[in-house]
Amino acid sequence: MCHKCKKKQKSTKKFWIQKLPKVLCLHLKRFHWTAYLRNKVDTYVEFPLRGLDMKCYLLEPENSGPENCLYDLAAVVVHHGSGVGSGHYTAYATHEGRWFHFNDSTVTLTEEDTVVKAKAYILFYVERQAKAGSDKL
């Protein structure tokens, strides 16, 4: 609502990050709530496995080198089911360069192609470490 004209206006919500964390957790809106309904948002969201560049979201991007703005995916949480009050959660996580699917008491080796096709609910990215011999201390 515009404070001057008292009419509804199109708006944009924008956030800036002052300092990036070592582990970046991105929670995607998967449930839509209204006064009468609670629906699952089942839209596929594309996400990178490697090289998520967060530099453009920093308040002062010139103060950070490219190494500490890059993130690689470590884990993905997925909600299976149609509603808020029901369903099942599983996760994909990487260990020593291989991806695994965690489903209750079962852990199975899986392919990257399966991970990138998942309808992610929560994404866990880990800051990419500077390679040996770089300028970063």
C-alpha positions, 0 to 999 in steps of 0.5 A: 500500500502506497503511504502517499496515494493510499492505493495498492502498488506492485512491490518487490522485496529485496534482501542483501547479505552482509556476510556469507556463512560457511554453510548456506541453507536455502529454504524454498517455499513449498507450502501455500497458506490461505485463510481456508486452504493449505496447499503444497507448491510442487513447482520444480526449482532448478539449482546448481550442484556446484559453483553457486555464486552468491557475490551478486547478493552481497551488500558490498561485493567488492570486499569479497574475493570470488573464492569465498562467494562460491558454494557447492551443494552438500545436501537436499531435503525433499518433501514427498506427498501432497499436503502440509499435514501429511507426507514423507521427508527424504534427503540427498547428501554427498560424501567423498564425491558420491551422492546418497539418498537417505530414506528412513533406515535405507541409504542408497547410492544415487546419481547426480542426475537424480539429485538435480531433478529433485523437487528441493525443499531445503538446500544446504550449500557449503562454502568452496574452499580456496585451492592450495597456492591461492592468495587467500589465507 
